[in-house]
């Protein structure tokens, strides 16, 4: 079972990277002019990473109740999916959401909430 847990955590990390990449892609495509593109393309993913690190990450500075933890992820992954729908395709956004939901179900089945705390 340990190998499956490790694989699940690796997939989680990859989905987190996809989240940041999708937000950056949206920002660079959406900005009107170079300054706005850089501000959105860099600023939005950085803001998402800060929220993730403060409230969602396994070693979050401010651990939150499970409902808030899930809600913040819904907002961040949802924003990434909306960004994908805006700059790429609805189909890609739907596939991303399906991957996130299936992964969340696997984590819940394993009783994981991010990486195990030491």
KAFEN-V83222 format. One record per pair of residues at least 6 apart in sequence whose ideal C-beta (glycine too) atoms are under 8 Angstrom apart, sorted by sequence separation. I is the first residue (numbers start at 1). GAP is how many residues later the second one is. If there is no record, write none. Layout:
I_GAP / I_GAP
//
This chain:
31_6 / 54_6 / 107_6 / 30_7 / 31_7 / 53_7 / 54_7 / 55_7 / 85_7 / 29_8 / 31_8 / 53_8 / 54_8 / 55_8 / 64_8 / 84_8 / 85_8 / 28_9 / 31_9 / 55_9 / 84_9 / 27_10 / 28_10 / 30_10 / 31_10 / 82_11 / 27_12 / 28_12 / 81_12 / 84_12 / 27_13 / 28_13 / 55_13 / 56_13 / 81_13 / 26_14 / 27_14 / 55_14 / 27_15 / 81_15 / 25_16 / 27_16 / 56_16 / 80_16 / 81_16 / 24_17 / 27_17 / 55_17 / 56_17 / 24_18 / 26_18 / 27_18 / 77_19 / 78_19 / 81_19 / 24_20 / 52_20 / 56_20 / 77_20 / 23_21 / 24_21 / 51_21 / 23_22 / 77_23 / 21_24 / 52_24 / 20_25 / 23_25 / 51_25 / 20_28 / 48_28 / 19_29 / 20_29 / 48_31 / 73_31 / 48_32 / 16_36 / 69_44 / 66_47 / 26_54 / 58_55 / 23_56 / 26_56 / 27_56 / 30_56 / 58_56 / 19_57 / 23_57 / 26_57 / 29_57 / 30_57 / 57_57 / 58_57 / 19_58 / 22_58 / 25_58 / 26_58 / 29_58 / 56_58 / 58_58 / 59_58 / 22_59 / 25_59 / 58_59 / 20_60 / 23_60 / 26_60 / 19_61 / 22_61 / 26_61 / 15_62 / 18_62 / 22_62 / 25_62 / 25_63 / 22_74 / 18_78 / 15_84 / 15_85 / 15_88 / 12_91 / 11_92 / 8_95 / 11_95 / 12_95 / 8_98 / 8_99 / 8_102 / 12_102 / 9_103 / 8_104 / 5_105 / 9_105 / 4_106 / 9_106 / 5_107 / 1_109
//
